[in-house]
Amino acid sequence: MSEVYASPASVQPPSTPTTGLPAAGEGRGVHGADGGGNTRGGGGSKPRGLWADAWHRLRDNRVVLIALALIVLIAVVAICGPALSPYADDTLDWQHLAAPPGVVASHWFGTDRLGRDLFVRTLHGVRISLLISLLASAVSLVIGVTWGSVAGYVGGRTDEWMMRFVDVLYSLPYLFIVIILTTVFTRGSLTVLLVAIGAVGWLTTARIVRGQTLSLKRREFVEAARATGVGVPGIIARHIVPNLIGPVAVYATLTIPQMITFESFLSFLGLGVQEPLASLGSLINDGAQEMQSAPWMLLVPAAFLVTLLVCFNLVGDGLRDALDPRDR
């Protein structure tokens, strides 16, 4: 009986069942093309990363772009605007006391009850409010990210004691702590005000970072780094914190308007910026006392404050939607 031998070219491999997912190595061409036709290193379009995809989403959001443009415009005007006025922030114009807004004597936003130009003082107030809020947000982020990442990664009793300390601070009145710090130390000092606001503004950040760290420390790349002998500081600095940039950036954007509001509230109470300096809160406090006779003293700084708060919140919401992995 003759035996039939099939040539290797005629032998067909058994078909694999269809599972809806490509098998290992399936869907890649010789140039690294994936199943969708995109090439890596070829002439096709490369897949966008997290931040590139987020920027693409932000560019399509006109509301966010308008809010960003307004923030930049206000910041530029606050920096360069006082140079356009012939008056300094502490110049007294005795001939125009509580003058309404107009082009007379170059008082475009009017003057206060001492004859000081409200245009210049408002822009100086925007400078101080933005400076304090940005620096206080940076201080709270540094403390919160460090505290939360260490507590979440180390775990055990360290995590328990660190988070119980956060809970104790949470139980204390936030305003009460800041008032104590601003009254015990030099009152009206920008440094003390900055430290007072930033020192207790990191609690929520620490909780958010701790929760994200608990999920990240079980990931494969962290396990691989631990297996290769990388220490705890190296893992936190090189593997945990870089993967927290997304949620931390969103929360930082939403923290800035909170810091602006809190600084303005302290200045309104007389515990923040003191004369001859001015912030939006102190200007609103002065305008509230002259609301019936000189309403522009209240409306001008209040308009800047409301605009900044609305714009920062819109940017924060837009950034949160752009970084949402469920919409990618």
PyMOL commands that set and color helices and strands:
alter all, ss='L'
color gray80, all
select helices_A, chain A and resi 8-10+50-60+62-84+104-106+118-154+156-171+174-184+190-199+203-216+220-227+232-268+280-289+296-322+325-327
alter helices_A, ss='H'
color red, helices_A
deselect
rebuild
show_as cartoon
